[in-house]
Each structure stands twice: as structure tokens, then as C-alpha cells.
């Protein structure tokens, strides 16, 4: 036997965890693309850029801007994806169309 309240919280927790994982994966992919392809950072210098992003100095804020911008873009695109899926899901599960129907003038 299952408890519907615990099932609801388990679904909510799984979806939240999936949201965080997908947003972080998008942010990592975007920041790696910017660093490796656009700025041409070598693989050996990635650790320096990550360290500089977590503790930015006054004179060099570019690593922090790239990291936090990538995180923001990852969160926003994941939010849009979740909203699109929820809108699609709402149309699929429309319960107002179920049940008996009476034709016009019939009984």
C-alpha cells in the first residue's frame, strides 16, 4: 500500500533533482564550449579558470561572468523546457473530455 502524500513528495523531489542536474549539465556544457572553443583555453588551464571563477579578483572578473552566466542560462533554459513539457502534459491529461456526451436533441 502506498501513501499518496509521500508519493507526491517523492515525485516533487525527483523532478526537482532532475531540474538541478539538467541545469548544471547545460551550464557545464556551455561554459566548456565558451572556454575551449571561443576563448581557446587549454585543458591544463581549465582548473585555473574554475578557481578564478569561484574567487574573482577586482581586476579579472571574466571567469566569474562566464561561470555565473552559464549557470543562469542553464537554469533559464531548463525552466523554459519544464514549462513547455507541463503545457504539453496539461493538454494530454485533460479530464474534462471524459465521460458521457449527449448529442444535440438526443437523450
LOVEX-953433 format. One line per field, with one value per residue: residue in three letters; y, x, z of N, C-alpha, C in turn. Coordinates in Angstrom, 1 decimal. Example, Ala and Ser with C-alpha at 12.3 -4.5 7.8 and 13.67 -1.06 7.14 Angstrom:
<atoms>
r: (ALA  SER)
n_v: (-5.7  -2.2)
n_u: (13.2  12.8)
n_w: (7.8  7.1)
ca_v: (-4.5  -1.1)
ca_u: (12.3  13.7)
ca_w: (7.8  7.1)
c_v: (-3.3  0.0)
c_u: (13.2  12.9)
c_w: (7.8  7.9)
</atoms>
This chain:
<atoms>
r: (UNK  UNK  UNK  UNK  UNK  UNK  UNK  UNK  UNK  UNK  UNK  UNK  UNK  UNK  UNK  UNK  UNK  UNK  UNK  UNK  UNK  UNK  UNK  UNK  UNK  UNK  UNK  UNK  UNK  UNK  UNK  UNK  UNK  UNK  UNK  UNK  UNK  UNK  UNK  UNK  UNK  UNK  UNK  UNK  UNK  UNK  UNK  UNK  UNK  UNK  UNK  UNK  UNK  UNK  UNK  UNK  UNK  UNK  UNK  UNK  UNK  UNK  UNK  UNK  UNK  UNK  UNK  UNK  UNK  UNK  UNK  UNK  UNK  UNK  UNK  UNK  UNK  UNK  UNK  UNK  UNK  UNK  UNK  UNK  UNK  UNK  UNK  UNK  UNK  UNK  UNK  UNK  UNK  UNK  UNK  UNK  UNK  UNK  UNK  UNK  UNK  UNK  UNK  UNK  UNK  UNK  UNK)
n_v: (-1.2  2.2  5.5  8.4  11.0  10.8  9.7  11.9  13.8  12.4  12.4  15.1  15.7  14.1  15.4  17.9  17.4  16.3  18.6  20.3  18.8  18.7  21.4  22.1  20.4  21.6  24.1  23.5  22.4  24.6  26.5  25.1  25.0  27.7  28.4  26.5  26.5  29.1  31.0  29.6  28.2  26.1  22.5  22.2  24.6  24.9  24.3  26.5  28.5  27.8  28.0  30.7  31.7  31.0  32.5  35.5  38.2  41.7  42.9  40.9  39.7  38.1  35.2  34.6  35.9  34.3  31.8  32.2  33.3  31.2  29.4  30.8  30.8  28.1  27.4  29.0  28.0  25.4  25.9  26.9  24.7  22.9  24.3  24.1  21.4  20.9  22.3  20.9  18.4  19.1  19.4  16.8  15.4  16.2  16.1  16.9  16.1  13.6  11.0  10.7  11.8  13.9  14.1  16.8  17.4  14.8  12.1)
n_u: (0.8  0.5  1.3  -0.4  0.5  3.2  4.0  3.5  5.4  7.7  7.7  7.8  10.3  12.0  11.6  12.6  15.2  16.0  15.7  17.7  20.0  19.9  20.0  22.6  24.2  23.7  24.8  27.5  28.3  27.9  29.7  32.1  32.2  32.4  34.8  36.7  36.3  35.6  37.3  39.7  41.0  43.4  43.3  44.7  44.6  42.0  41.4  42.6  40.9  38.4  39.0  39.6  37.1  35.5  36.6  36.8  38.9  39.5  40.5  40.1  37.3  36.2  36.3  34.4  32.1  31.6  31.2  28.9  27.1  26.7  25.5  23.2  22.0  21.7  19.8  17.6  17.0  16.4  14.1  12.3  12.1  10.9  8.5  7.3  7.0  5.2  3.0  2.4  1.8  -0.4  -2.3  -2.5  -3.5  -6.2  -9.0  -11.6  -12.8  -13.6  -16.1  -19.7  -21.4  -23.9  -25.7  -26.9  -30.2  -30.7  -31.4)
n_w: (0.0  -0.8  0.2  -0.7  -0.2  0.4  -2.0  -3.6  -2.7  -3.3  -6.1  -6.5  -5.4  -7.0  -9.5  -9.0  -8.4  -10.9  -12.4  -11.3  -12.0  -14.8  -15.4  -14.4  -16.0  -18.5  -18.0  -17.5  -20.0  -21.6  -20.5  -20.8  -23.6  -24.3  -23.1  -24.2  -27.0  -27.9  -26.5  -26.5  -24.4  -22.9  -22.0  -19.7  -18.4  -17.5  -14.8  -13.5  -14.5  -13.3  -10.6  -10.5  -11.1  -8.9  -6.9  -7.6  -8.6  -8.2  -10.6  -12.5  -13.7  -15.6  -15.6  -13.6  -14.6  -16.9  -15.7  -13.9  -15.7  -17.4  -15.6  -15.1  -17.7  -18.0  -16.0  -16.8  -19.4  -18.8  -17.2  -19.1  -20.7  -18.9  -18.5  -21.1  -21.3  -19.3  -20.2  -22.5  -21.2  -19.8  -21.8  -22.7  -20.6  -20.2  -18.3  -18.7  -20.9  -20.7  -20.0  -20.3  -23.3  -24.6  -27.5  -29.7  -29.1  -28.5  -26.3)
ca_v: (0.0  3.4  6.8  9.4  12.2  10.5  9.6  13.3  14.4  11.7  12.9  16.5  15.6  13.6  16.4  19.0  16.9  16.2  20.0  20.7  18.0  19.1  22.8  22.0  19.8  22.6  25.2  22.9  22.3  26.0  27.1  24.5  25.4  29.1  28.4  25.7  26.8  30.6  31.7  28.8  27.8  24.7  21.7  22.3  25.9  24.9  24.4  27.9  29.3  27.5  28.6  32.2  32.0  30.9  33.6  36.5  39.4  43.0  43.2  39.9  39.1  37.4  33.8  34.6  36.2  33.2  30.7  32.6  33.5  29.8  28.9  31.5  30.4  26.7  27.5  29.6  27.1  24.3  26.4  27.0  23.3  22.4  24.9  23.6  20.0  21.0  22.8  19.7  17.4  19.5  19.1  15.4  14.8  17.0  15.3  17.5  15.5  12.2  10.8  10.6  13.0  13.9  14.9  17.8  16.9  13.4  11.7)
ca_u: (0.0  1.3  0.7  -0.4  1.3  4.6  4.2  3.5  6.6  8.7  7.6  8.3  11.7  12.7  11.6  13.5  16.6  16.3  15.9  19.1  21.0  19.9  20.5  24.0  24.8  23.7  25.8  28.9  28.5  28.0  30.9  33.2  32.2  32.9  36.2  37.5  36.1  35.7  38.5  40.8  41.7  43.8  42.7  45.5  44.2  40.6  41.4  42.8  39.7  37.4  39.4  39.4  35.6  34.9  37.1  37.2  39.7  38.9  40.9  39.8  36.0  35.8  35.9  33.1  31.0  31.4  30.6  27.6  26.3  26.4  24.6  21.9  21.4  21.3  18.6  16.5  16.6  15.7  12.8  11.5  11.8  9.9  7.2  6.8  6.6  4.0  1.9  2.0  1.2  -1.8  -3.2  -2.6  -4.3  -7.4  -10.0  -12.9  -13.3  -14.0  -17.5  -20.8  -21.8  -25.2  -25.8  -27.9  -31.5  -30.8  -31.5)
ca_w: (0.0  -0.8  0.8  -1.7  0.2  0.3  -3.4  -4.2  -2.3  -4.0  -7.4  -6.5  -5.1  -8.2  -10.6  -8.6  -8.6  -12.3  -12.8  -10.9  -12.7  -16.2  -15.4  -14.2  -17.2  -19.5  -17.6  -17.7  -21.4  -22.2  -20.1  -21.5  -25.0  -24.3  -22.7  -25.1  -28.4  -28.2  -25.9  -26.8  -23.2  -23.0  -21.0  -18.4  -17.7  -17.0  -13.3  -13.1  -14.7  -12.3  -9.3  -10.7  -11.2  -7.6  -6.1  -8.6  -8.1  -8.7  -11.9  -13.5  -13.3  -16.7  -15.3  -12.8  -15.5  -17.7  -14.9  -13.4  -16.9  -17.9  -14.7  -15.3  -18.9  -17.8  -15.2  -17.6  -20.5  -18.1  -16.8  -20.3  -21.1  -17.9  -18.8  -22.3  -21.0  -18.4  -21.1  -23.3  -20.3  -19.4  -22.9  -22.8  -19.5  -20.0  -17.8  -18.9  -22.1  -20.4  -19.6  -21.3  -24.0  -25.2  -28.8  -29.7  -29.3  -28.2  -24.9)
c_v: (1.2  4.6  7.8  10.7  12.0  10.3  11.0  13.9  13.7  12.2  14.3  16.5  15.2  14.7  17.6  18.6  16.8  17.6  20.5  20.1  18.5  20.6  22.9  21.4  20.9  23.7  24.7  22.9  23.6  26.6  26.5  24.9  26.8  29.1  27.7  26.1  28.3  31.3  30.9  28.5  26.4  23.9  21.8  23.6  25.9  25.0  25.8  28.7  29.0  28.1  30.1  32.6  32.0  32.0  34.7  37.7  40.6  43.2  42.1  39.2  38.3  35.9  33.7  34.9  35.0  32.1  31.1  32.8  32.1  29.2  29.5  31.0  28.9  26.6  28.0  28.7  25.9  24.7  26.4  25.6  22.7  23.0  24.4  22.2  20.0  21.4  21.6  18.6  17.8  19.2  17.6  14.8  15.6  16.0  15.8  16.8  14.0  12.2  10.8  11.9  12.9  14.7  15.9  17.3  15.5  13.2  10.3)
c_u: (0.9  0.6  0.8  0.4  2.8  5.0  4.3  4.9  7.8  8.8  8.2  9.8  12.5  12.7  12.5  14.9  17.0  16.5  17.3  20.1  21.1  20.4  22.1  24.8  24.8  24.7  27.2  29.2  28.7  29.3  32.2  33.3  32.8  34.4  37.1  37.4  36.3  36.9  39.8  41.7  42.2  43.2  43.5  45.1  42.8  40.5  41.7  41.6  38.6  37.8  39.3  37.9  35.0  35.4  37.7  38.0  39.0  39.3  40.6  38.4  35.5  35.4  34.6  31.9  30.6  30.7  29.1  26.6  25.8  25.4  23.2  21.2  20.9  20.0  17.4  16.1  15.9  14.3  11.9  11.1  10.8  8.5  6.5  6.3  5.3  2.8  1.4  1.3  -0.2  -2.8  -3.5  -3.5  -5.6  -8.5  -11.4  -13.5  -13.8  -15.5  -18.5  -21.0  -23.2  -25.2  -26.8  -29.2  -31.7  -30.9  -31.6)
c_w: (0.0  -0.3  -0.3  -1.4  0.0  -1.2  -4.1  -3.9  -3.0  -5.4  -7.5  -6.3  -6.4  -9.3  -10.2  -8.8  -10.0  -12.9  -12.5  -11.8  -14.2  -16.3  -15.3  -15.4  -18.3  -19.2  -17.8  -19.2  -22.0  -21.8  -20.7  -23.0  -25.1  -24.1  -23.8  -26.5  -28.7  -27.7  -26.1  -25.5  -23.4  -21.9  -19.6  -17.7  -17.2  -15.5  -12.8  -13.4  -13.7  -11.0  -9.4  -10.7  -9.8  -6.6  -7.0  -7.9  -8.7  -10.2  -12.9  -13.1  -14.5  -16.4  -14.5  -13.7  -16.4  -16.9  -14.5  -14.6  -17.4  -16.9  -14.9  -16.6  -18.8  -17.0  -16.0  -18.7  -19.9  -17.7  -18.0  -20.7  -20.2  -18.2  -20.0  -22.1  -20.2  -19.3  -22.0  -22.5  -20.0  -20.5  -23.0  -21.7  -19.2  -19.6  -18.1  -20.2  -21.9  -19.9  -20.7  -22.0  -24.6  -26.5  -28.7  -30.0  -29.0  -26.7  -24.7)
</atoms>
